[in-house]
Amino acid sequence: MKITPKFGIDKLVFGMKQADVEALLGTPDKKFQDEEENTIYAYNKEKCRLSFYADEDFRLGFIITSNEEATLNDLKVIGLSPKDVKQQQEAKGIKGWEVDNYDVTDTHFNEDNWIVLHSEYNIVTKLELGATFNAQDEFDFKFPKKK
């Protein structure tokens, strides 16, 4: 699974509609609404959770994965120490990480690329990737909007 900051993961591109995603991945294993009325798709095989934002005409805006094959800049992420992942990514130009600690869980956030690494016991267990914003403070969806 190739993670492309600001764009998406593999063929999943920020701004897709649910039908676009289903054409690629099929019917989700689980589908539900969150507390903000966003539609959430979960795919077990891919180990990913997709959020379609209600206030953005249900376009794909957020992806969470714990897939061990996920790569960021051609480097695996899941199962490594956050320090190793951040050092590798900083060498590839992804710099500036904010860290929050919660008991044995840490989050490492890179705002420029809207990437969040979650780690437990000093091992990255999942990655979150969100659509970024443009100069007008609107989502910068990369998938063309259908008319």
Rosetta blueprint (number, residue, H / E / L):
1 M L
2 K E
3 I E
4 T E
5 P L
6 K L
7 F L
8 G E
9 I E
10 D L
11 K L
12 L E
13 V E
14 F L
15 G L
16 M L
17 K E
18 Q H
19 A H
20 D H
21 V H
22 E H
23 A H
24 L H
25 L H
26 G L
27 T L
28 P L
29 D L
30 K E
31 K E
32 F E
33 Q E
34 D L
35 E L
36 E L
37 E L
38 N L
39 T E
40 I E
41 Y E
42 A E
43 Y E
44 N L
45 K L
46 E L
47 K L
48 C E
49 R E
50 L E
51 S E
52 F E
53 Y E
54 A H
55 D H
56 E H
57 D L
58 F L
59 R E
60 L E
61 G E
62 F E
63 I E
64 I E
65 T E
66 S L
67 N L
68 E L
69 E L
70 A L
71 T E
72 L E
73 N L
74 D L
75 L E
76 K E
77 V L
78 I L
79 G L
80 L L
81 S L
82 P H
83 K H
84 D H
85 V H
86 K H
87 Q H
88 Q H
89 Q H
90 E H
91 A H
92 K L
93 G L
94 I L
95 K L
96 G L
97 W L
98 E E
99 V E
100 D E
101 N E
102 Y E
103 D L
104 V L
105 T E
106 D E
107 T E
108 H E
109 F E
110 N E
111 E L
112 D L
113 N L
114 W L
115 I E
116 V E
117 L E
118 H E
119 S E
120 E E
121 Y L
122 N L
123 I E
124 V E
125 T E
126 K E
127 L E
128 E E
129 L E
130 G E
131 A L
132 T L
133 F E
134 N L
135 A L
136 Q L
137 D L
138 E L
139 F E
140 D L
141 F L
142 K L
143 F L
144 P L
145 K L
146 K L
147 K L
